[in-house]
Amino acid sequence: SFPQTHCPKAPSSLFDSLSTHPFILPFLNIIFRFSETNVTWGRRPSNMIGISCLSFLLPAVVWAKCFPPFGFLYFIVTITSTLSDFVFTGVNSIFHGLDKTVA
């Protein structure tokens, strides 16, 4: 007979089966780990990342003149990405969750 240890374990609940689904997992991480950082190098902000985050201001200004709602969205993306990826890099902050949600 075939040993039971080689059989895949059936999920015990709907949550268990959904929590490992590749499409659902990112959304669960946003909900349950909203303010956690996911960088492994600690508190070391990079000037290049800061410049990259602030570069979203250029399309924000252009879109603000042509189509103000898009300009506003780009401005929000600029603020959240700069605060999450540059100012609060390596430490837990609500801006990590906001950045993931806005992106």
Rosetta constraint file for C-alpha pairs under 8 A:
AtomPair CA 2 CA 6 HARMONIC 7.83 0.50
AtomPair CA 3 CA 7 HARMONIC 7.76 0.50
AtomPair CA 11 CA 16 HARMONIC 5.66 0.50
AtomPair CA 11 CA 17 HARMONIC 5.46 0.50
AtomPair CA 12 CA 16 HARMONIC 6.42 0.50
AtomPair CA 12 CA 17 HARMONIC 7.81 0.50
AtomPair CA 13 CA 17 HARMONIC 6.57 0.50
AtomPair CA 14 CA 18 HARMONIC 6.14 0.50
AtomPair CA 15 CA 19 HARMONIC 5.74 0.50
AtomPair CA 16 CA 20 HARMONIC 6.85 0.50
AtomPair CA 17 CA 21 HARMONIC 6.75 0.50
AtomPair CA 18 CA 24 HARMONIC 6.36 0.50
AtomPair CA 18 CA 25 HARMONIC 7.61 0.50
AtomPair CA 19 CA 24 HARMONIC 6.48 0.50
AtomPair CA 19 CA 25 HARMONIC 5.65 0.50
AtomPair CA 19 CA 28 HARMONIC 7.15 0.50
AtomPair CA 20 CA 24 HARMONIC 7.34 0.50
AtomPair CA 20 CA 25 HARMONIC 6.02 0.50
AtomPair CA 21 CA 25 HARMONIC 5.88 0.50
AtomPair CA 22 CA 26 HARMONIC 7.52 0.50
AtomPair CA 23 CA 27 HARMONIC 7.85 0.50
AtomPair CA 24 CA 28 HARMONIC 6.41 0.50
AtomPair CA 25 CA 29 HARMONIC 6.22 0.50
AtomPair CA 26 CA 30 HARMONIC 6.34 0.50
AtomPair CA 27 CA 31 HARMONIC 6.37 0.50
AtomPair CA 28 CA 32 HARMONIC 5.97 0.50
AtomPair CA 28 CA 33 HARMONIC 7.87 0.50
AtomPair CA 29 CA 33 HARMONIC 5.18 0.50
AtomPair CA 29 CA 34 HARMONIC 6.95 0.50
AtomPair CA 30 CA 34 HARMONIC 4.89 0.50
AtomPair CA 30 CA 97 HARMONIC 6.20 0.50
AtomPair CA 30 CA 100 HARMONIC 7.15 0.50
AtomPair CA 30 CA 101 HARMONIC 7.45 0.50
AtomPair CA 33 CA 97 HARMONIC 7.71 0.50
AtomPair CA 34 CA 94 HARMONIC 6.76 0.50
AtomPair CA 34 CA 96 HARMONIC 6.81 0.50
AtomPair CA 34 CA 97 HARMONIC 4.39 0.50
AtomPair CA 34 CA 98 HARMONIC 7.83 0.50
AtomPair CA 35 CA 92 HARMONIC 5.51 0.50
AtomPair CA 35 CA 93 HARMONIC 4.84 0.50
AtomPair CA 35 CA 94 HARMONIC 4.41 0.50
AtomPair CA 35 CA 95 HARMONIC 6.74 0.50
AtomPair CA 35 CA 96 HARMONIC 5.43 0.50
AtomPair CA 35 CA 97 HARMONIC 5.20 0.50
AtomPair CA 36 CA 91 HARMONIC 7.48 0.50
AtomPair CA 36 CA 92 HARMONIC 4.67 0.50
AtomPair CA 36 CA 93 HARMONIC 6.48 0.50
AtomPair CA 36 CA 94 HARMONIC 7.77 0.50
AtomPair CA 36 CA 96 HARMONIC 6.70 0.50
AtomPair CA 36 CA 97 HARMONIC 7.57 0.50
AtomPair CA 37 CA 89 HARMONIC 7.25 0.50
AtomPair CA 37 CA 90 HARMONIC 5.94 0.50
AtomPair CA 37 CA 91 HARMONIC 5.97 0.50
AtomPair CA 37 CA 92 HARMONIC 5.19 0.50
AtomPair CA 37 CA 93 HARMONIC 7.30 0.50
AtomPair CA 37 CA 96 HARMONIC 6.47 0.50
AtomPair CA 38 CA 90 HARMONIC 7.53 0.50
AtomPair CA 39 CA 89 HARMONIC 7.50 0.50
AtomPair CA 39 CA 90 HARMONIC 5.80 0.50
AtomPair CA 40 CA 90 HARMONIC 7.40 0.50
AtomPair CA 41 CA 90 HARMONIC 6.98 0.50
AtomPair CA 42 CA 89 HARMONIC 7.33 0.50
AtomPair CA 42 CA 90 HARMONIC 4.33 0.50
AtomPair CA 42 CA 91 HARMONIC 7.21 0.50
AtomPair CA 43 CA 88 HARMONIC 7.78 0.50
AtomPair CA 43 CA 89 HARMONIC 5.72 0.50
AtomPair CA 43 CA 90 HARMONIC 4.30 0.50
AtomPair CA 43 CA 91 HARMONIC 6.52 0.50
AtomPair CA 44 CA 89 HARMONIC 6.86 0.50
AtomPair CA 44 CA 90 HARMONIC 6.95 0.50
AtomPair CA 45 CA 49 HARMONIC 7.64 0.50
AtomPair CA 45 CA 50 HARMONIC 7.77 0.50
AtomPair CA 45 CA 85 HARMONIC 7.67 0.50
AtomPair CA 45 CA 86 HARMONIC 5.30 0.50
AtomPair CA 45 CA 87 HARMONIC 6.96 0.50
AtomPair CA 45 CA 89 HARMONIC 6.03 0.50
AtomPair CA 46 CA 50 HARMONIC 6.38 0.50
AtomPair CA 46 CA 86 HARMONIC 6.75 0.50
AtomPair CA 47 CA 51 HARMONIC 6.18 0.50
AtomPair CA 47 CA 86 HARMONIC 7.85 0.50
AtomPair CA 48 CA 52 HARMONIC 6.06 0.50
AtomPair CA 49 CA 53 HARMONIC 6.11 0.50
AtomPair CA 49 CA 85 HARMONIC 7.03 0.50
AtomPair CA 49 CA 86 HARMONIC 6.48 0.50
AtomPair CA 50 CA 54 HARMONIC 6.20 0.50
AtomPair CA 50 CA 82 HARMONIC 6.18 0.50
AtomPair CA 50 CA 85 HARMONIC 7.35 0.50
AtomPair CA 50 CA 86 HARMONIC 5.32 0.50
AtomPair CA 51 CA 55 HARMONIC 6.04 0.50
AtomPair CA 52 CA 56 HARMONIC 7.49 0.50
AtomPair CA 53 CA 78 HARMONIC 5.94 0.50
AtomPair CA 53 CA 81 HARMONIC 5.78 0.50
AtomPair CA 53 CA 82 HARMONIC 5.14 0.50
AtomPair CA 53 CA 85 HARMONIC 7.71 0.50
AtomPair CA 53 CA 86 HARMONIC 7.93 0.50
AtomPair CA 54 CA 78 HARMONIC 5.90 0.50
AtomPair CA 54 CA 82 HARMONIC 6.55 0.50
AtomPair CA 55 CA 78 HARMONIC 7.73 0.50
AtomPair CA 56 CA 60 HARMONIC 6.33 0.50
AtomPair CA 56 CA 74 HARMONIC 6.40 0.50
AtomPair CA 56 CA 75 HARMONIC 7.27 0.50
AtomPair CA 56 CA 77 HARMONIC 7.37 0.50
AtomPair CA 56 CA 78 HARMONIC 5.39 0.50
AtomPair CA 57 CA 61 HARMONIC 6.16 0.50
AtomPair CA 57 CA 74 HARMONIC 7.03 0.50
AtomPair CA 57 CA 75 HARMONIC 6.33 0.50
AtomPair CA 57 CA 78 HARMONIC 6.33 0.50
AtomPair CA 58 CA 62 HARMONIC 6.41 0.50
AtomPair CA 59 CA 63 HARMONIC 5.83 0.50
AtomPair CA 59 CA 71 HARMONIC 7.12 0.50
AtomPair CA 59 CA 74 HARMONIC 6.87 0.50
AtomPair CA 60 CA 64 HARMONIC 5.88 0.50
AtomPair CA 60 CA 70 HARMONIC 7.25 0.50
AtomPair CA 60 CA 71 HARMONIC 4.28 0.50
AtomPair CA 60 CA 72 HARMONIC 6.78 0.50
AtomPair CA 60 CA 73 HARMONIC 7.60 0.50
AtomPair CA 60 CA 74 HARMONIC 4.82 0.50
AtomPair CA 60 CA 75 HARMONIC 5.48 0.50
AtomPair CA 61 CA 65 HARMONIC 6.63 0.50
AtomPair CA 61 CA 71 HARMONIC 6.26 0.50
AtomPair CA 62 CA 66 HARMONIC 6.57 0.50
AtomPair CA 62 CA 71 HARMONIC 7.09 0.50
AtomPair CA 63 CA 67 HARMONIC 5.19 0.50
AtomPair CA 63 CA 68 HARMONIC 6.07 0.50
AtomPair CA 63 CA 69 HARMONIC 7.91 0.50
AtomPair CA 63 CA 70 HARMONIC 5.71 0.50
AtomPair CA 63 CA 71 HARMONIC 4.40 0.50
AtomPair CA 64 CA 68 HARMONIC 4.13 0.50
AtomPair CA 64 CA 69 HARMONIC 7.14 0.50
AtomPair CA 64 CA 70 HARMONIC 6.71 0.50
AtomPair CA 64 CA 71 HARMONIC 4.01 0.50
AtomPair CA 64 CA 72 HARMONIC 6.76 0.50
AtomPair CA 65 CA 71 HARMONIC 7.65 0.50
AtomPair CA 67 CA 71 HARMONIC 6.59 0.50
AtomPair CA 68 CA 72 HARMONIC 6.15 0.50
AtomPair CA 69 CA 73 HARMONIC 6.34 0.50
AtomPair CA 70 CA 74 HARMONIC 6.18 0.50
AtomPair CA 71 CA 75 HARMONIC 6.15 0.50
AtomPair CA 72 CA 76 HARMONIC 6.29 0.50
AtomPair CA 73 CA 77 HARMONIC 6.23 0.50
AtomPair CA 74 CA 78 HARMONIC 6.10 0.50
AtomPair CA 75 CA 79 HARMONIC 6.31 0.50
AtomPair CA 76 CA 80 HARMONIC 6.15 0.50
AtomPair CA 76 CA 102 HARMONIC 7.81 0.50
AtomPair CA 77 CA 81 HARMONIC 5.86 0.50
AtomPair CA 77 CA 99 HARMONIC 7.14 0.50
AtomPair CA 77 CA 102 HARMONIC 6.40 0.50
AtomPair CA 77 CA 103 HARMONIC 6.95 0.50
AtomPair CA 78 CA 82 HARMONIC 5.99 0.50
AtomPair CA 79 CA 83 HARMONIC 6.14 0.50
AtomPair CA 80 CA 84 HARMONIC 5.92 0.50
AtomPair CA 80 CA 95 HARMONIC 6.07 0.50
AtomPair CA 80 CA 96 HARMONIC 7.80 0.50
AtomPair CA 80 CA 98 HARMONIC 6.46 0.50
AtomPair CA 80 CA 99 HARMONIC 4.97 0.50
AtomPair CA 80 CA 102 HARMONIC 7.76 0.50
AtomPair CA 81 CA 85 HARMONIC 5.61 0.50
AtomPair CA 81 CA 86 HARMONIC 7.60 0.50
AtomPair CA 81 CA 95 HARMONIC 7.93 0.50
AtomPair CA 81 CA 99 HARMONIC 5.53 0.50
AtomPair CA 82 CA 86 HARMONIC 5.25 0.50
AtomPair CA 82 CA 87 HARMONIC 6.45 0.50
AtomPair CA 83 CA 87 HARMONIC 4.76 0.50
AtomPair CA 83 CA 88 HARMONIC 5.84 0.50
AtomPair CA 83 CA 89 HARMONIC 8.00 0.50
AtomPair CA 83 CA 95 HARMONIC 6.28 0.50
AtomPair CA 84 CA 88 HARMONIC 5.26 0.50
AtomPair CA 84 CA 89 HARMONIC 6.04 0.50
AtomPair CA 84 CA 93 HARMONIC 7.45 0.50
AtomPair CA 84 CA 95 HARMONIC 5.05 0.50
AtomPair CA 84 CA 96 HARMONIC 4.95 0.50
AtomPair CA 84 CA 99 HARMONIC 6.43 0.50
AtomPair CA 85 CA 89 HARMONIC 5.09 0.50
AtomPair CA 85 CA 96 HARMONIC 7.74 0.50
AtomPair CA 88 CA 92 HARMONIC 7.36 0.50
AtomPair CA 88 CA 93 HARMONIC 6.61 0.50
AtomPair CA 88 CA 95 HARMONIC 7.81 0.50
AtomPair CA 92 CA 96 HARMONIC 7.53 0.50
AtomPair CA 93 CA 97 HARMONIC 7.82 0.50
AtomPair CA 94 CA 98 HARMONIC 6.46 0.50
AtomPair CA 95 CA 99 HARMONIC 5.81 0.50
AtomPair CA 96 CA 100 HARMONIC 6.31 0.50
AtomPair CA 97 CA 101 HARMONIC 6.09 0.50
AtomPair CA 98 CA 102 HARMONIC 6.01 0.50
AtomPair CA 99 CA 103 HARMONIC 5.98 0.50
